[in-house]
Amino acid sequence: MSRRSFRLATLKRLREAERDRRRAELADALAADALLLERIERLGREADAWRQQTRHAAAGTVDVDQWAQANRYRWLVRAQQQQLQEQRKKLEGEIERRRQALVEADRELKVVEKLEQRHVEAERLAALRSEQKILDEMGNRTHFRKEAER
């Protein structure tokens, strides 16, 4: 059985490469989102630790400078958290866009893979037909040979 190559093999490789590139882009965006989330959580832990520290220090006398510094730090942390949340919100849109691009690239690859499956099946059927013709021919020859010998 001679196997002809799939005419769209190059297109399939290109679409696989495109899908892989889209997958990597999505992974990068998800990693950036995880990093932003980790920074937000770290800032929250730092703010909690600072708050606990100033609470314990305030048990005695109140140092106005220390209280003002703690207050400024709290506002700074809030501003940084808010800025990071805004960045995450923007990144969510980018993540969704990249997800859709990956879905589309995967869909396009599946179209070519389905064509390839049809090609393989058509070749298999052609080989079976060819084999059947050979077997039929052999059967006919055997039949005519036996008829001739009678």
Helices and strands as residue ranges (DSSP letters): H 9-57, H 64-149
